């Protein structure tokens, strides 16, 4: 208790404000996933679903409530970084996963298997490990300095690689596998998101310097970063809507969080050269965090269709049967064996 008291007394008023804003952000963002999915399902009942290319959800008020809720959460998260260090704010983003999973279970009746809960826990632990051992942010004096970092060969190569993968995913994999493989939609959101966060960071620095008396709005770099932010956010929202409309919310939320956080940290390492200021121990610890994240993602993805209790073996058998039938169908063999394969 004395340690907790010393910790709380040692927090500055700004850190307390940042902590409250970060927790509020997670609450709003976690709830927004559920509200938006309710809106998507309601819109899909009377129009073309977002998962197959429809945009009827834009006329659904409930979807807009969820969208506004997410925007409020993102604003709170953005404001939290103005008061508290990233090492305090970023790990709290994991709370949105827990909130989303709980609300999905209560409101959407989406079951999350015990192994799925363990997968969520591994994702949170891995992401938190990475963030807690990340180096402090480097001090930036102007938006021109950020632009210089963004146009160095290393980050230009990363940006070109991200754009190439995104285009391949959108034009090749989305039409064929978007409805069956969750990583396609989430991959687009996460890759684009890593670029958008770097631009948001640059824009935040520009606004902070402007409010402090050094006007950064006169520089074209500020507006270039703004254009990148708008383009990336529109792309993210489009494919996140498709993911939410197609797959289980309790699975979408943690996978999106894990990939988005991992790629954002990678982009930050390349752009701001964070590892140049770290010890080998810190880097190895971050790698362990990545392994933990991958383990949690795999466990969550592989057990998303399982159910708790005695029916677990039945669920696994049904999934095996489904794969057998799909193989027979691909080979052109009539499914006459279905009755003999049926589970008693």
Buried (B, 14 or more C-beta within 10 A) or exposed (E): EEEEEEEEEEBEEEBEBBBBBBBBBBBBBBBBBBBBBBBBBBBBEEBEBBBEEBEBBBEBEBBBBBBEBBBBBBBBBBBBBBBBBBBBBBBBBBBBBBBBBBBBBEBBEBBBBEBBBBBBBBBBBBBBBBBBBBBEBBEBEBBBBBBEBBEEEEBEEBBEEBEEBBEEBBEEBBEEBBBEBBBBBBBBBBBBBBBBBBBBBBBBBBBBBBEEEEEBEEBEBBBBBBEBBEBBBEBBBBBBBBBBBBBBBBBBBBBBBBBBBBBBBBBBBBBBBBBEEBEEEBBEBBEBBBEBBBBBBEBBBEBBBBBBEEEBEEBBEBEEBEEBBEEBEEEEEEEEEEEEEEEE
